[in-house]
Amino acid sequence: MINIVLFGKPGAGKGTQAEFLKEKYNLTHLSTGDIFRFNIKNNTELGKLAKTYMDKGDLVPDEVTIKMLQSEVDKNPHSAGFLFDGFPRTLAQAAALDVFLESKGQEVTATVGIEANDEILIQRLLERGKTSGRPDDQDEEKIRNRYQEYNEKTAPLMNYYKQQGKFFEVDGIGTILEVTQRLSSVIDKL
Ligand code: AMP
């Protein structure tokens, strides 16, 4: 069983790459952003709460996010492994994930960061915002806030996993296929 965490700033291509990797490695893809958006669309209590943070580009509080993620993992008891996309995003989430997986006799196998330059990514997101309908992709100020959240709260996680020998990095600039191949070459060696 392998459990992979994909890291990358907004727009780096985590979701796009996850679509390919989940097929290739038979993993259950869990995107916390997608799950929040599904809840917003269905107007659930969780969705209403998450929306107040997401629309500003802020992170949703840890307690809510961790509980949601755990319940999604529990919905897939026969999974051959998970591909976590957009989770963990804080040290508290990473610590909770470790404890949670350990309670199931599992662990994070590896984390892979998809690297790309901020200015390229911001342009990509603004472009995506024209068709995605996502309010957090349409306003440069919100996008910059998401980057600030990433730098302050998520970037320190790389060290957390580096210390455990579980952090790898690939260049996120190139064609979708090129980036998939770079990610695959990391995963194939695990
Ligand atoms: P994403 O689709 O991964 O870019 O996530 C969109 C938004 O959902 C983020 O800007 C956050 O507001 C929220 N979100 C997604 N994942 C998390 C997480 N692990 N912790 C807190 N907020 C999250």
Residues whose N, C-alpha, C, O or C-beta is under 5 A from the ligand:
A	BS01	AMP	P10 T32 G33 D34 F36 Y53 M54 G57 D58 L59 V60 T65 G86 F87 P88 R89
